[in-house]
């Protein structure tokens, strides 16, 4: 029999690439959003897999909704990727951020415990939990120091998963993923904001690209590789948490320079700084150490 996988937040970048990966491995793939009938699922359409996925409506912050869907699907694996994804927006909407991230994770864990299914659970933790890493690489033993409502909520959900794993003997894991990008990212993410502006300017636009702090450094990877790490975590002999990263950090200004240089443009002529895009509390340096993932999962970033 084919394995059955349930992906919450399947309409996002990671959800779409993960669905694509699982389909190639012969899974029956089920995906959820709060309103499956009203959502366009553009990423699934772009990858050409929308008609191969069973889409269902589920509100993770509502226990009954969550329990009903999991009971109906009876998945072998659950990948919980849903929830508020914007660090900047979390400062403006902290309550919604906590509700979508923490309550959603709790309801899925409680549903698994209540139904007592032998399901493996993956939770999308975040490198944001580490905060500033003082120009060093964070690993699974690095203490959390969240500096945004988003990061605080992710940190709480991370520890909730560990608690259920230890207290209820669940196969539940946290993937502590550092920044990972692709063409499926929406423009509110800085990588796409930069690239799309560079494309428009190269095609004749007279606009100026306005950004916040250009000195911040991030460990950027390629999303299709990172979803493979998610899958590998649920194939391991025992449930453990893993940092997924490239192990290298680059300044945003270097990313901007490379993007404009691709078109033979000098970025300094087209980019300006504005305090409007500065967050109340910003991470200056974020870098991961993926050594454990390489040793135990055989996973390593190549991009």
C-alpha positions in Angstrom: 0.0 0.0 0.0 1.1 3.5 -0.7 2.1 5.8 2.2 -0.4 8.6 2.9 1.0 12.0 3.7 -0.9 15.0 5.0 0.7 18.4 4.4 -0.7 21.5 6.1 0.1 24.7 4.3 0.5 22.9 1.0 -0.1 26.1 -1.0 3.2 27.6 0.2 6.7 27.2 -1.2 7.7 24.3 1.0 4.4 22.6 0.8 4.4 22.6 -3.0 7.9 21.3 -3.3 7.3 18.7 -0.6 4.2 17.5 -2.4 6.1 17.2 -5.6 8.8 15.1 -3.9 6.4 12.8 -2.2 4.5 12.2 -5.4 7.7 11.0 -7.1 8.1 8.6 -4.2 4.7 7.1 -4.8 2.8 8.7 -1.9 -0.9 9.5 -1.7 -0.6 13.2 -0.9 -3.3 15.2 0.9 -3.0 18.9 1.4 -4.8 21.4 3.6 -5.6 25.1 3.7 -8.2 27.0 5.6 -10.4 27.2 2.5 -9.4 24.6 -0.1 -12.2 25.6 -2.4 -11.4 29.3 -2.4 -7.6 28.9 -2.7 -5.9 29.1 -6.1 -2.9 26.9 -5.1 -0.7 28.7 -7.6 2.5 27.0 -6.6 0.9 23.5 -7.1 -0.3 24.7 -10.5 3.1 26.0 -11.4 4.7 22.7 -10.6 2.0 20.9 -12.6 0.8 18.7 -9.7 -2.5 20.4 -8.6 -4.6 17.5 -10.0 -2.5 14.9 -8.3 -3.1 16.1 -4.7 -6.3 15.7 -2.7 -7.0 19.2 -1.3 -9.0 19.6 1.9 -10.1 22.5 4.1 -8.7 22.5 7.6 -8.2 25.3 10.2 -5.3 24.1 12.5 -6.3 26.6 15.2 -9.7 24.8 15.5 -9.3 21.4 17.2 -12.5 19.8 15.8 -11.5 20.8 12.3 -8.0 19.4 12.8 -9.2 16.1 14.4 -11.8 15.5 11.7 -9.4 15.8 8.8 -6.7 13.7 10.4 -9.2 11.0 11.3 -10.5 11.0 7.7 -7.1 10.9 6.0 -5.5 8.5 8.5 -2.0 9.6 7.3 1.3 7.7 7.9 3.1 11.1 7.9 2.0 14.6 8.8 4.1 17.6 7.7 3.0 20.7 9.5 4.0 23.7 7.5 1.0 26.0 8.0 1.0 29.1 10.0 2.1 32.8 9.8 5.4 33.0 7.9 6.3 36.6 8.0 8.7 37.8 10.8 8.0 41.5 10.0 4.2 41.0 10.1 4.5 39.2 13.5 5.4 42.6 15.1 2.1 44.0 13.8 -0.1 41.0 14.4 1.4 39.1 17.4 -1.9 37.5 18.5 -2.6 36.1 15.1 0.9 34.9 14.9 0.8 32.9 18.2 -2.7 31.5 17.3 -1.7 30.2 13.9 1.7 28.8 14.9 1.3 27.6 18.5 -2.4 26.6 18.7 -2.2 24.9 15.3 0.8 22.8 16.4 -0.9 21.9 19.7 -4.1 20.8 18.0 -2.3 18.5 15.6 -0.3 16.9 18.4 -3.5 16.5 20.5 -5.3 14.9 17.5 -2.5 12.4 17.1 -2.6 11.6 20.8 -6.4 11.3 20.9 -6.7 9.1 17.7 -3.6 7.1 18.7 -2.6 6.6 15.1 1.0 5.4 14.4 1.7 8.6 12.5 5.1 10.3 12.1 4.9 14.1 12.6 7.2 16.8 11.2 7.0 20.3 12.6 8.5 23.3 10.7 10.6 24.9 13.4 12.8 27.9 12.4 16.3 29.3 12.6 14.6 32.5 13.9 14.5 30.8 17.3 18.2 31.2 17.7 18.3 35.0 17.2 21.7 36.5 16.7 24.4 33.9 16.5 27.4 36.2 17.1 28.9 35.4 13.7 29.0 31.7 14.6 27.0 28.7 13.3 24.1 27.4 15.4 23.5 23.7 15.9 21.0 21.6 17.7 22.6 22.4 21.1 22.6 26.2 20.7 20.3 28.0 23.1 17.2 29.8 21.7 17.1 33.6 21.9 14.0 34.7 19.9 13.8 38.4 19.0 10.4 38.6 17.3 6.9 37.4 18.1 7.2 35.0 15.2 10.4 33.5 16.7 8.9 33.3 20.2 5.8 31.4 18.8 8.1 29.1 16.8 10.2 28.5 19.9 7.2 27.6 22.0 5.9 25.2 19.3 9.3 23.6 19.0 9.4 22.8 22.7 5.8 21.6 22.6 6.8 19.0 19.9 9.7 17.9 22.1 7.4 17.6 25.1 4.9 15.4 23.2 7.7 13.3 21.9 9.1 12.6 25.3 5.8 12.4 27.3 3.7 10.5 24.8 6.4 8.6 23.0 5.4 10.1 19.6 7.5 10.1 16.5 7.6 13.9 16.4 10.5 16.0 15.1 11.5 19.6 14.6 13.2 20.7 11.4 15.1 23.8 12.3 15.4 25.2 8.8 17.5 28.2 7.9 16.4 30.6 5.1 15.6 28.7 1.9 14.4 30.3 -1.2 13.0 29.6 -4.7 10.9 31.0 -7.5 7.8 30.1 -5.5 8.5 32.7 -2.8 6.1 35.6 -2.7 7.5 39.1 -3.2 7.1 40.0 0.5 10.3 37.9 1.0 13.4 40.0 0.4 15.1 37.6 -2.0 12.1 37.8 -4.5 11.7 41.5 -3.8 15.4 42.0 -4.9 15.3 39.7 -7.9 12.0 40.9 -9.3 13.1 44.6 -9.0 16.4 43.8 -10.7 14.5 42.1 -13.6 12.2 45.0 -14.0 15.0 47.6 -14.0 17.0 45.5 -16.5 13.9 45.6 -18.7 13.7 49.4 -18.6 12.0 50.3 -15.4 13.2 53.6 -13.8 12.2 52.5 -10.3 14.5 52.5 -7.3 14.6 49.4 -5.0 14.2 50.4 -1.3 15.5 48.1 1.4 16.2 48.1 5.1 19.4 46.9 6.7 21.7 45.7 3.9 24.4 44.5 6.4 22.3 41.6 7.8 23.7 38.1 6.9 21.7 35.0 6.3 22.4 31.3 5.6 20.4 30.9 2.3 19.6 27.6 0.7 17.5 26.1 -2.1 14.0 25.1 -1.0 13.7 21.9 -3.1 16.7 20.5 -1.3 15.3 21.4 2.1 12.0 19.5 1.6 14.1 16.3 1.0 15.6 16.9 4.5 12.1 17.0 5.9 11.2 13.6 4.4 14.5 12.1 5.6 13.8 13.1 9.2 10.6 11.0 9.1 12.5 8.0 7.6 15.1 7.9 10.4 15.1 5.1 13.0 14.2 7.4 15.9 12.7 10.9 16.1 15.3 13.7 16.5 15.5 17.4 15.8 17.8 18.6 13.0 19.3 21.9 11.8 19.0 22.2 8.1 21.3 24.8 6.5 24.1 25.4 4.0 26.6 26.3 6.7 27.5 29.6 5.0 26.3 33.1 5.6 26.2 36.0 3.2 25.3 39.7 3.7 22.1 40.9 2.0 24.1 43.5 0.1 26.1 40.7 -1.5 22.8 39.0 -2.6 21.7 42.4 -4.0 25.0 42.9 -5.8 24.9 39.5 -7.4 21.3 39.9 -8.5 22.1 43.2 -10.3 25.4 42.0 -11.6 23.6 39.2 -13.4 22.2 41.9 -15.7 25.5 43.8 -15.9 24.1 46.5 -13.5 25.8 48.3 -10.6 23.4 47.9 -7.7 24.6 51.1 -6.0 22.8 53.1 -8.8 19.4 51.5 -8.2 19.2 50.7 -4.4 18.4 53.0 -1.5 18.0 52.5 2.2 14.9 53.4 4.3 14.3 53.0 8.0 10.7 52.1 7.0 11.9 48.6 6.3 13.8 48.2 9.5 12.3 45.7 12.0 11.9 46.7 15.7 14.4 43.9 16.5 16.6 42.5 13.8 18.9 39.5 13.6 22.3 40.7 12.4 23.9 37.3 11.7 22.2 33.9 11.1 24.2 30.8 10.2 23.5 27.1 10.7 25.7 24.1 11.3 24.1 21.1 9.5 26.7 18.6 10.5 24.2 16.3 12.4 22.0 16.1 9.3 24.9 15.0 7.2 26.1 12.4 9.7 22.7 10.9 10.5 20.6 11.6 7.4 23.2 11.8 4.7 21.8 15.2 3.8 23.9 18.1 2.6 23.0 21.3 0.7 24.6 21.6 -2.7 23.1 25.0 -3.6 
